Amino acid sequence: MKIGELLKNLRQRLVTCRQDDTLETIAKAMHTHAIGAIPVCEMGNRIVGIISERDLVRTLATTDWAELTYVRVRDVMTSQPKSCNIDDDIHDAEQLMRKFNFRHVPVLENNRVIGMLSIRDMQALRLRESANEINLLRDAVVAARYR
C-alpha cells in the first residue's frame, strides 16, 4: 500500500506551525488536535523542521521557567527532518520510523507537507491487516470442513 492511499483513508486535517510560534501555541495546538508532532513550515507548506511532544518535554526540563516565554519553535525543533513521499510504500515509512525511533514522520508531495504519519496509524493498519488475515484463514478452515 502506498502512503498516499493510507492518508486518504485517515482523512486527517494537517496542522502546521511557523518557526516563530511560541511553545505555548504549539502545546495548545497539540492538545486541541490530539496530535504528538507538528511540521514546521514556511510559505506554501515547505517543511523546515518538526516539533514533537518530546521536544517540548526536553525544553521544559532543561530551560529556566522564566525564560520559557522567550523560547520559539526554531529554538527546539528538529531541522531537516526525515520524511517520506506520498508515493512511497507504507513498509518503507514503517522501517524509517523503526530505524530512527520516530513516532511521527511528515509526508511530502512535491517537497510540500501534505500529512503526517504516526506510529499509531501504522499500528491501526497492522491490526486491520491481521483481522483480515484471520477472517481469510477462518473462511478457509470452514470451507475445508465442508468439502
Secondary structure as GFF3:
##gff-version 3
##sequence-region A 1 147
A	DSSP	alpha_helix	3	10	.	.	.	ID=ss1
A	DSSP	alpha_helix	23	33	.	.	.	ID=ss2
A	DSSP	beta_strand	37	42	.	.	.	ID=ss3
A	DSSP	three_ten_helix	43	45	.	.	.	ID=ss4
A	DSSP	beta_strand	46	52	.	.	.	ID=ss5
A	DSSP	alpha_helix	53	62	.	.	.	ID=ss6
A	DSSP	three_ten_helix	65	70	.	.	.	ID=ss7
A	DSSP	alpha_helix	73	76	.	.	.	ID=ss8
A	DSSP	beta_strand	78	79	.	.	.	ID=ss9
A	DSSP	beta_strand	84	85	.	.	.	ID=ss10
A	DSSP	alpha_helix	90	100	.	.	.	ID=ss11
A	DSSP	beta_strand	104	109	.	.	.	ID=ss12
A	DSSP	beta_strand	112	118	.	.	.	ID=ss13
A	DSSP	alpha_helix	119	145	.	.	.	ID=ss14
###
